[in-house]
Amino acid sequence: MRNRQLTSGRRTLLWVDIADMRISERAQRDHDSHGALSLIDKIVQDFDPDRFGTLTVNYRDGVFWVVDGGHRLSALQKMGYGDQQVQCWVYEGLAEDQEADLFLDLNYVRTVNSMDKFKVAVVAGRETESTVEAIAHNVGMAVGTGKVNTIRCTTALVKVFNTYGPVILETTLRIIRDAYGDAGFTARVIDGISRFVANYENRFNERRLIAKLARRHGGVTGLMGRSEQIKQAYSVALGVAVAAATVETYNSGRSGGNLPSWWATAEQREEFNGDEDEQGTV
């Protein structure tokens, strides 16, 4: 590093050797996914020094750790500029969790995908995301982008946790896991099953529900097909329709011990006019 004019506690604008910079695998978003690699390629293709912006780094343990601008750094390295300098906003002495927290603050209003924000928030030690990840682990699932035993829809998880609390979230994930496996972990299914669990919390038998959902014709696809019909018929949000279809499934057959219809109380009827939430479809 040629310029060591560092200031602890506040940022300083410096030219930093690219060779001295590193990207944290935990405090930064994923740089190896297909989407990240495509973004890096686009930065290379459209490279304009006047519009490149200023990277934000933290000097810790002899290394400049990138807090914001990892894709741009990767693009510079890909273009063969690894022996050059780049202008950066430099912090000094932040711990890794503080780097993650700063990343979230810097990207609060930017388009950063929900998974990246979730994973960085866990590193930053933020209570909601850390607890949600722990709940997923409790039921043998991971929050991430893997193909097996993985839940991708972080927005839905956080919404259920914030709305109903940890017990409802864990029960919801356990039911979906045992009834449908990985195929069931979509935002709409998580939303609908959580509504069911919260409403009938002490009145349903979990083993019976899992068995009924698993045996329903078409599995999770059949549940969602019926939910779409209910959504159209009653003009409700899809999550509400999934909850209503779940009650129908639970009450199917002649096993006795049926639950009241989803529409049986004034509280549920008020949800007829509920707005569709912004959770995405995964």
Beta strands, then each sheet from edge to edge (+ up, - down):
strand 1: 12-17
strand 2: 21-23
strand 3: 55-60
strand 4: 63-68
strand 5: 85-92
strand 6: 142-143
strand 7: 150-151
sheet 1: 1+ 5- 3- 4+ 2+
sheet 2: 6+ 7+
end
